[in-house]
Amino acid sequence: MLAAILHAKWNPKPEYKPTPKDIEGKLTYLGNLVWRYPELKLVEKDVPSIKEDEVLIKVKACGICGSDIHMWESFEDGYIKYPGLTAFPVVIGHEFSGEIVKVGEKAISPLGKKFEIGTPVTSEEMIWCGMCRHCRDGFPNHCMNLEELGFSRDGAMAEFVAAPARCCWPINELIERYGEEKGYEVGSLIEPTSVSYNAMFERAGGIRPGAYVVIFGAGPIGLASIALAKAAGAVKIIVSEVSEKRLELAKLVGANELINPLKVESVEDEILELTNCEGADMYVEAAGAFERTWPIIEKTIWEGEKINSKVVAIGRAVSHVPVWFEVLQVKRSQIFGSQGHSGHGIFPSVIRLMAAEKIDMTPIITKRFELNEALDAIRFASERKDEHAKILIKP
């Protein structure tokens, strides 16, 4: 089968301190301190074999995530930009959907039934073990034995991918609603949308209908956050984004007010004016630019009339920012860090929302490539052209 495989050299920096779970020369939880000189290759390789509790999926659509780009991109010293769990070489790609073509003997779906060949599915990217303390306590996104599709085990930028049945979810409703071609495309958007769902509703506890929500960043995660806020009854969704094209996409998925930080004197003042001097009930940081966004959020909370504001951190960044705890204490506000998308009924909830068209993420798909164009697709995505949000590869 054809597959896009990322290679890199194991070359730890002096400050690298192995975690107890790192495997010399193969796997680390500290990617950008270890892996150097990444190279993406399109190669022919064997179709994956499956274990008794796994299914083999023929990939129909696979999205390119910012994480894919950050694993491929490197700093001037050659080290990859992605800071997390990685094991190379690996087939990249983790936002996908496809059709089951082979079923292990014990491949039981999350619905308690044995999967059937021909079932359209998507899969969680977080491959949790279900046996460790964190999994048993109900926190699969923080599994102590975590694997990740497209990061530490082969992913879906290929013709076929193997995945544990426990992590796969049927998307028959989406195929029925949108038709096969579009339904599989929508299916590939479930994973990134679930990341936003986990952050906003599981980690931060959600919002009340009638809330004000401010979202920083209108990339795919920010756009999903907009759609989810609208579905949850937010009365005003304010988006801060430097790209005019992405602000247009934000409007399409449900944003009410748009702010371009490059074109206003004070984002804080704009937010306070748009919320009648109250500030927001929830701030979603989906830009990964905390050194710029946190001072805005902090000042808006401090100067606004609201208490109980929630700040949700989804974007990833290695920068440190100072926090004035007096603001959080006096204004009874909280910061919620979030990772992953598994557990808590998140995937089936997102699938139902999409099938019922309570959220419509299809406008964010702006370009499609074939699998034999995967290298061109990654290069194109790395250019970060304003008019593009989600780029799909379709085997």
GIUR-V721934 format. One record per residue. N is the residue number from 1. OMEGA is omega in whole degrees, 0 to 359 (NA if undefined). D_LAST is the distance of its C-alpha to the last C-alpha in Angstrom with 2 decimals. Layout:
# GIUR-V721934
n=[N	N]
omega=[OMEGA	OMEGA]
d_last=[D_LAST	D_LAST]
This chain:
# GIUR-V721934
n=[1	2	3	4	5	6	7	8	9	10	11	12	13	14	15	16	17	18	19	20	21	22	23	24	25	26	27	28	29	30	31	32	33	34	35	36	37	38	39	40	41	42	43	44	45	46	47	48	49	50	51	52	53	54	55	56	57	58	59	60	61	62	63	64	65	66	67	68	69	70	71	72	73	74	75	76	77	78	79	80	81	82	83	84	85	86	87	88	89	90	91	92	93	94	95	96	97	98	99	100	101	102	103	104	105	106	107	108	109	110	111	112	113	114	115	116	117	118	119	120	121	122	123	124	125	126	127	128	129	130	131	132	133	134	135	136	137	138	139	140	141	142	143	144	145	146	147	148	149	150	151	152	153	154	155	156	157	158	159	160	161	162	163	164	165	166	167	168	169	170	171	172	173	174	175	176	177	178	179	180	181	182	183	184	185	186	187	188	189	190	191	192	193	194	195	196	197	198	199	200	201	202	203	204	205	206	207	208	209	210	211	212	213	214	215	216	217	218	219	220	221	222	223	224	225	226	227	228	229	230	231	232	233	234	235	236	237	238	239	240	241	242	243	244	245	246	247	248	249	250	251	252	253	254	255	256	257	258	259	260	261	262	263	264	265	266	267	268	269	270	271	272	273	274	275	276	277	278	279	280	281	282	283	284	285	286	287	288	289	290	291	292	293	294	295	296	297	298	299	300	301	302	303	304	305	306	307	308	309	310	311	312	313	314	315	316	317	318	319	320	321	322	323	324	325	326	327	328	329	330	331	332	333	334	335	336	337	338	339	340	341	342	343	344	345	346	347	348	349	350	351	352	353	354	355	356	357	358	359	360	361	362	363	364	365	366	367	368	369	370	371	372	373	374	375	376	377	378	379	380	381	382	383	384	385	386	387	388	389	390	391	392	393	394	395]
omega=[177	182	176	186	179	176	173	182	175	185	187	174	180	183	181	175	185	172	179	184	177	177	185	176	185	190	174	174	185	191	187	174	189	190	184	175	180	178	180	181	174	188	170	177	182	172	183	170	182	174	186	180	183	173	174	185	172	187	178	179	179	180	173	181	175	178	177	181	182	174	181	180	179	174	182	180	175	181	183	182	184	187	193	183	181	174	183	0	181	170	182	178	182	176	190	170	180	184	178	180	177	186	175	184	182	182	182	181	175	179	174	181	177	179	178	175	181	181	174	185	162	180	169	177	179	180	184	187	181	185	184	183	183	177	181	177	177	181	185	179	181	179	181	178	188	165	179	177	179	180	181	171	190	183	197	174	187	179	181	176	175	180	175	181	182	183	184	181	178	178	179	181	180	178	178	183	189	189	188	185	183	181	177	175	177	179	180	179	183	183	180	178	179	175	178	180	180	183	188	190	178	182	186	176	174	181	172	174	183	184	169	179	175	181	178	181	179	166	182	180	177	179	176	179	177	182	180	177	178	180	181	174	176	183	178	179	183	183	175	185	184	181	179	180	179	173	176	177	178	178	182	183	170	180	178	184	185	178	171	183	180	186	178	181	183	176	179	181	179	181	180	178	182	180	178	178	181	193	187	173	179	173	180	177	180	182	184	182	189	180	177	185	183	177	177	181	183	180	180	176	183	184	180	183	185	163	177	177	177	176	184	181	177	181	180	178	181	183	175	178	178	178	177	187	178	179	181	182	183	183	176	184	184	174	180	172	183	175	171	190	189	176	171	179	187	182	179	178	179	179	180	178	179	181	179	182	171	169	179	182	184	180	184	176	188	178	181	175	171	184	180	176	187	180	176	181	179	178	179	181	182	177	175	179	187	187	184	178	181	178	183	168	185	177	NA]
d_last=[10.50	8.97	9.75	11.40	14.94	17.83	21.29	24.65	28.31	30.44	33.42	35.12	37.24	40.95	40.72	37.99	39.37	37.22	36.55	37.65	34.04	32.96	32.37	33.69	31.14	28.13	27.99	29.66	29.96	31.10	28.20	29.75	32.98	31.55	28.36	28.89	27.20	23.48	21.11	17.32	16.01	12.82	13.83	13.55	14.86	15.84	13.99	15.83	19.05	20.15	23.59	25.65	24.90	21.10	18.17	14.97	11.96	8.74	6.49	5.90	6.72	8.26	11.33	13.25	16.70	19.95	20.27	17.29	19.11	22.44	21.46	20.44	23.46	26.96	30.55	33.08	34.03	30.53	29.88	26.64	27.02	25.50	28.53	27.21	26.10	24.13	23.87	22.51	20.73	17.85	14.06	13.91	12.26	14.09	13.45	10.91	10.96	9.92	12.02	14.63	14.85	17.74	20.65	23.31	26.93	27.65	24.39	26.22	24.60	26.38	27.94	29.80	28.24	26.27	22.60	21.74	18.86	16.79	17.52	15.06	15.45	15.05	16.81	19.43	18.85	22.55	23.17	26.86	29.22	31.43	34.48	35.59	38.17	35.85	33.59	36.77	38.18	35.22	33.40	30.07	28.67	31.42	31.02	33.09	30.61	27.49	24.15	21.15	17.47	16.05	19.69	21.75	19.39	15.85	13.33	9.77	8.23	7.08	5.88	9.09	11.73	15.41	17.42	21.06	21.69	24.27	21.74	19.38	20.16	19.57	18.34	19.76	21.89	19.11	17.55	21.15	21.94	19.07	17.49	14.15	11.97	14.06	14.88	11.57	11.66	15.22	14.44	12.67	16.02	18.20	18.37	19.72	21.90	23.28	24.32	26.49	27.76	28.87	30.67	32.42	33.34	33.42	34.69	36.76	37.75	36.51	38.66	41.18	40.66	42.35	41.31	40.69	37.46	36.74	33.28	32.89	29.58	27.14	23.87	21.32	23.73	26.70	25.20	24.43	28.03	29.34	27.76	29.04	32.46	32.74	31.88	34.52	37.17	37.60	40.04	39.16	35.99	36.63	33.90	34.67	32.16	32.82	30.09	31.24	27.75	26.75	30.06	29.11	25.96	28.32	30.53	27.78	27.00	30.71	32.66	36.29	37.53	35.91	37.41	36.54	38.46	38.90	40.83	43.17	46.11	45.46	42.41	44.74	47.15	44.44	43.21	46.80	47.64	44.65	45.57	49.28	50.14	48.70	45.49	42.41	42.03	38.71	37.29	33.62	32.83	29.12	29.69	30.51	33.58	36.38	38.99	38.79	37.94	40.21	43.45	42.56	41.86	44.99	47.23	46.00	46.68	50.07	51.20	49.78	51.77	49.21	49.31	46.66	43.78	40.60	38.53	34.98	33.37	29.56	28.94	29.11	31.71	34.04	36.98	40.15	41.85	45.36	45.85	49.15	49.67	52.60	50.21	48.31	51.61	53.54	50.71	49.57	45.99	43.26	40.24	37.32	34.81	31.49	28.67	25.68	24.91	25.81	28.68	31.14	29.09	26.88	23.44	24.95	27.05	24.19	22.32	25.61	26.26	22.98	23.52	27.08	26.02	28.45	25.88	23.33	20.80	18.72	20.84	19.60	16.06	17.02	14.14	10.44	8.57	5.68	4.84	7.98	9.74	9.65	13.38	14.27	12.66	14.80	17.74	17.48	17.41	20.35	22.38	22.65	23.29	25.30	23.52	20.19	19.68	16.21	13.30	9.76	6.50	3.80	0.00]
